[in-house]
Amino acid sequence: MSLAIIGIAEVPTKRDPERTRWDMLTEVCIGAIRDAGVDKDEIEAVISVNPMAQPQMALDMALGRVPEVLGLKGCKDICVLNAGGTSTTNCLRLAKYFLENGQAKFVLIPHTTVQSDIPTQELINFFATAPLDMQWEYPYGVTFNGAMGLITNRYMHDTGATAEEIAAVTVSLRAWGALDPNSIFYGKPVTLEQVMESRMISTPLHAKECNLLADGAGAMVVTTHEIAQELGKSAAYELGHGVRFTGATPVLRKDPYFVEAYRESSQDALKQANLGINDMDLRQIYGAYPFTQCSALEGYGVCEPGEAAKIWAEGRCGPGGDLPCTTMGDATGRGHTGSGVSMAFYLETVRQLRGQAGERQVSDCNHALITTSGGSVMNTATTIFGSAPR
Amino acid sequence: MSDYKKPLPVVQPYSQAFWDGTKQNKLLIQTCGDCKATIFFPRQQCPDCWSTNLGWMEARGTGEIYAFSITYEGVEAAFVEDLPIVLAWVDLPEGIRMQSNIIECDPDSIEIGQQVEVVYKKINDDITLPYFRPIS
C-alpha cells in the first residue's frame, strides 16, 4: 500500500455550457501537476475517469488525446476506467499498479464532465436507463430517485428514522456545501422547512434531497509514499483499502441499504491501516442519496443500527459537529457531476488532510475514511488516508 | 395497444417462458431441478449451483410489499401520463422478490407489509406485463 496524492486541482461545480470539457480538463490537469511541483514530462501514465453520457469525450480519453494535448512527453500509457461513481477509485487502484512495479513515478488522474449542454430529457433517459435491467426494471417507470426513495422508505421502516431526520441530512450536507467555493450551493444553505416544503419527487425524497446534475472537473497527481516524503510535499497517504460488491440490480440485493457492505469494506480498510473507526477524524460518504449517510455510519460501527439519522438531525455530522462527515457535501450538497463526484470526494479529503479546507476545515484532521460507490451502489469502496505515512 | 410508447421488456430466449406465462395470466418462476432454488430473474443457469436443469413453477400470484416509493415527477416522457407511479418490491411466498408497480388503488393508502395480488395488463400480442394491486 504505497499511494500518495501530492497534487490536486478542481474547477467550481456549475451549470455553465460555456465552459467546455477540454477547457476544464486542461485547467485541472495543469493545475494538479503544478500543485504537485513536478515537471509535466515526469507524468508517466494518465488514467482518466470515464465521462458518463459524453461518448465523444470518452473516446477522446480512451484513445489517448489527453497526454497529446498536454504535451506529456514522458507518458508511457493511458487508460479510461468506468465503474460509475467508483471510476476514480479504480483509477487510483490502477495507478498503484504503475507505481508499485516501477512503471511510473507520477500518474495523472483527470476527470471532466459537462451535463448542462445535454437536453434534460436525454439526461433523464440516460440516468433512468444506465443502471437498469431492460427486462425486469425499465418497463415499470423506474428512476434513480424512485429506486432510492423506495430504499429510503425501507430504511426508515426498519430503523424508525423519520422524514424530518432524513431531511436533516440534506440540511447538514448543504451547510457544508454553503462553505465550499467548489459547490454549486456555495453560500446557499437550506433550512429543514425548505427541504420539507420542496416538491415531492419520489416519496420520501423532496426535490432538495435529489441530485442536481451539473458540470465539473478535477484532477490529481499520485506517487509513492517514499517519493512524496522525499519531495517534502503535504500529501494524503493511502493507508488501507477495502471493497464489497452488493449487486447490479437493487431488487435482488440481500443488503438493501448496504450496511453490511459498508461494514465489511471499512473493516478491511481499517485493518490494513492498523487503525480503528474511532481514530478517524473525518468520514466522507459518497452515496448520492441521504439515507446512505446514515446506513454508512451504522455499517462503520460509529453508532448502533437505527441511531444514525438522529445523529445527523442533531447536527453532529455537519459544520461544528463532533462527528464531521462528508464535508464535500455529497451530490445533494454540491451538484452531481456524473462520475466526477468521487473525484471531488478525494480532492476534498486531500484538502482536509493538508489543512487547506478553509471554512470547512476539520480541526486536527489526520485520518480520514472515504467510501465511494458505483451505479446504484453496486459496490462500496472504502479507503483510509492519513496526513503522514505509517 | 399498438400505440404503446413505453419501453417493453427485452425478452431473452431463457426468459421466454415467463412472458409466455403472463400471456396466459400465469406468473411463472424459474426453478432449479438440482438444488431446488427458486430463481429470479430467469437465467441460463442456476445462480446457486450452475445447473442447467431448469424448470418452471406457477406462483400463487400473491405477495407482500417489502418497500415502495410514489414518484410524482422526473420520469421519461412516455411515463408522464401514468404519474404518480408506485414503484414497489414485492416478496412472493415462493421466496423471490420482484419489482413492479402497485396499481388500482390510492397511492397514499399503500403500506409496507401490505398483501397484494398480481394483475395482468396485455400490452400487445407478445407482451403482457404483471403488476400488483392490494388485496381488498
Interface residues (C-beta under 8 A of the other chain):
Chain A: Q121 I124 N125 A128 D133 M134 Q135 W136 E137 Y138 P139 Y140 G141 V142 T143 N145 G146 A147 G149 L150 I151 T152 N153 R154 H157 R199 M200 I201 S202 T203 P204 L205 C210 T249 P250 V251 L252 P256
Chain B: K6 P7 L8 P9 V10 V11 Q12 S15 F40 F41 Y66 A67 F68 S69 I70 T71 Y72 E73 G74 V75 E76 A77 F79 D82 I85 L87 A88 W89 R97 M98 Q99 S100 N101 I112 L129
